[in-house]
Amino acid sequence: MYCNVIYYSMSNSRFSISVHILSLLAAAGEAPLSSGYIAGSININPVLVRKELINLRNHGLIDSKEGKNGGSWLAKPANQIKLSQVYDMVQQTPIMGQTKNIPNPDCHIGKQINTHLDSLYKDVENTLRNKLSKTTLADFTKQFK
């Protein structure tokens, strides 16, 4: 018997973009960085960077000033920013996705697969959140020499 299961992969790049932005700002210290400079490092359009900067500012992680001498900087020390905060701020879908189909209830796998997948996905998400809650931006940026 064939059992239909659809898997979805994590496609959210906002976490990596936000951590990249925050890492650059942490390395810059008090010097404000422009969205153009940040976009050049990430190699993406400055418009996308500005959208993430707004989100980071709205969540109290950065401050910024507009204009010729403007830019962005960390609103608090890097050792006070947990990567779990960033993850929670940008994560829109579960890391492992969600199964949207309704498997065949006559299949011995199909009738239980979503329950067991949901449990597995919750465990993976909890493991990730636990690791991120123990890692500060300062811890992460120590890797860059």
LINSUL-V225844 format. One record per residue. N is the residue number from 1. SS is DSSP state (A for helix, B for strand, O for the rest). NEAR is the number of other C-alpha atoms within 10 Angstrom. Layout:
BEGIN
n=<N:N>
ss=<SS:SS>
near=<NEAR:NEAR>
END
This chain:
BEGIN
n=<1:2:3:4:5:6:7:8:9:10:11:12:13:14:15:16:17:18:19:20:21:22:23:24:25:26:27:28:29:30:31:32:33:34:35:36:37:38:39:40:41:42:43:44:45:46:47:48:49:50:51:52:53:54:55:56:57:58:59:60:61:62:63:64:65:66:67:68:69:70:71:72:73:74:75:76:77:78:79:80:81:82:83:84:85:86:87:88:89:90:91:92:93:94:95:96:97:98:99:100:101:102:103:104:105:106:107:108:109:110:111:112:113:114:115:116:117:118:119:120:121:122:123:124:125:126:127:128:129:130:131:132:133:134:135:136:137:138:139:140:141:142:143:144:145>
ss=<O:O:O:O:O:O:O:O:O:O:O:O:O:A:A:A:A:A:A:A:A:A:A:A:A:A:A:A:O:O:O:O:B:O:A:A:A:A:A:A:A:A:O:O:O:A:A:A:A:A:A:A:A:A:A:A:A:A:O:O:O:B:B:B:B:O:O:O:O:O:B:B:B:B:O:O:O:A:A:A:O:B:A:A:A:A:A:A:A:A:O:O:O:O:O:O:O:O:O:O:O:O:O:O:O:O:O:O:O:O:O:O:A:A:A:A:A:A:A:A:A:A:A:A:A:A:A:A:A:A:A:A:A:O:O:B:A:A:A:A:A:O:O:O:O>
near=<9:9:14:13:16:11:11:13:10:10:10:14:10:18:18:14:19:21:17:17:25:27:19:19:22:20:17:14:13:12:14:17:20:22:22:17:14:23:19:13:12:16:11:13:13:17:12:13:24:17:12:19:23:14:16:21:17:12:13:12:20:20:17:17:13:9:8:7:9:14:20:24:26:26:17:13:14:21:14:12:20:18:24:19:15:22:19:12:16:18:13:10:11:15:17:18:15:16:15:11:11:13:19:16:12:10:14:11:17:18:14:13:19:18:11:11:15:15:12:13:17:15:12:15:14:12:12:14:17:12:11:18:16:11:17:18:21:19:14:15:18:10:7:7:5>
END
